[in-house]
Amino acid sequence: MARPRSPAYPNFPLEKALVMISDIFEADRRNIIDRETAAKHVGYSSLSGASDKVLVTSEYYNLLQNRGWANKSHSSRHGYHSPRLR
């Protein structure tokens, strides 16, 4: 039987995360947005387990920064300086 992955382990590769963060960046640049809006920018209708995995994985790669208050996020400076976003 396969060993279960740690919850902190990313759910998909960095390349896919860069594509998803570029969708958020194109829509809102580095403005602070709520997590539901970020989920909508990457193709989900609302917050769910699947959309949460996308946002958490983007945070894991330090492409999305969780602001902590009122469930807000914005693309990090690392995501902003990614060559894919230029």
HUMOFEN-V171531 format. One record per residue. N is the residue number from 0. RES is the residue in one small letter. SS is DSSP state (alpha for helix, beta for strand, coil for the rest). PHI is phi in degrees with one decimal (none if undefined). PSI is psi in radians with two decimals (999 if undefined). Layout:
n = [N/N]
res = [RES/RES]
ss = [SS/SS]
phi = [PHI/PHI]
psi = [PSI/PSI]
This chain:
n = [0/1/2/3/4/5/6/7/8/9/10/11/12/13/14/15/16/17/18/19/20/21/22/23/24/25/26/27/28/29/30/31/32/33/34/35/36/37/38/39/40/41/42/43/44/45/46/47/48/49/50/51/52/53/54/55/56/57/58/59/60/61/62/63/64/65/66/67/68/69/70/71/72/73/74/75/76/77/78/79/80/81/82/83/84/85]
res = [m/a/r/p/r/s/p/a/y/p/n/f/p/l/e/k/a/l/v/m/i/s/d/i/f/e/a/d/r/r/n/i/i/d/r/e/t/a/a/k/h/v/g/y/s/s/l/s/g/a/s/d/k/v/l/v/t/s/e/y/y/n/l/l/q/n/r/g/w/a/n/k/s/h/s/s/r/h/g/y/h/s/p/r/l/r]
ss = [coil/coil/coil/coil/coil/coil/coil/coil/coil/coil/coil/coil/coil/alpha/alpha/alpha/alpha/alpha/alpha/alpha/alpha/alpha/alpha/alpha/alpha/alpha/alpha/alpha/coil/coil/coil/coil/beta/beta/alpha/alpha/alpha/alpha/alpha/alpha/alpha/coil/coil/coil/coil/coil/coil/coil/alpha/alpha/alpha/alpha/alpha/alpha/alpha/alpha/alpha/alpha/alpha/alpha/coil/coil/coil/beta/beta/beta/coil/coil/coil/coil/coil/beta/beta/beta/beta/coil/alpha/alpha/alpha/alpha/coil/coil/alpha/alpha/alpha/coil]
phi = [none/-70.5/-75.8/-67.9/-75.2/-67.3/-61.7/-81.7/-72.9/-63.5/-87.7/-154.6/-70.8/-58.2/-59.4/-67.5/-63.6/-63.3/-65.1/-68.8/-69.2/-66.8/-64.2/-67.4/-64.1/-64.2/-80.6/-128.5/50.6/-106.4/-66.0/-78.4/-129.3/-80.7/-64.8/-65.9/-65.2/-60.9/-63.5/-66.5/-66.0/-98.3/107.1/-101.5/-79.0/-161.4/-71.9/-150.5/-61.9/-68.7/-68.9/-64.6/-62.2/-64.6/-67.5/-67.6/-64.9/-64.1/-68.2/-58.9/-80.3/64.4/-95.4/-125.4/-112.5/-84.3/-80.1/85.1/-99.4/55.9/56.3/-104.0/-142.2/-156.5/-68.5/-77.9/-66.4/-69.0/-67.3/-64.0/-89.4/-65.2/-60.3/-69.0/-91.0/-96.5]
psi = [2.41/2.51/2.32/2.55/2.63/2.51/-0.39/-0.19/2.37/2.57/-0.27/2.91/2.85/-0.66/-0.74/-0.66/-0.68/-0.66/-0.76/-0.69/-0.49/-0.59/-0.73/-0.76/-0.73/-0.59/-0.72/0.13/-2.21/0.29/2.62/2.20/2.83/2.82/-0.54/-0.70/-0.73/-0.71/-0.67/-0.62/-0.47/0.16/0.10/2.60/-0.45/-3.11/2.31/-3.13/-0.70/-0.76/-0.58/-0.65/-0.68/-0.81/-0.72/-0.69/-0.69/-0.63/-0.65/-0.75/0.04/0.56/-0.44/2.39/2.16/2.15/-0.25/-0.63/2.34/0.47/0.80/2.68/2.88/2.79/2.40/2.95/-0.44/-0.73/-0.65/-0.66/0.11/2.41/-0.44/-0.42/0.00/999]
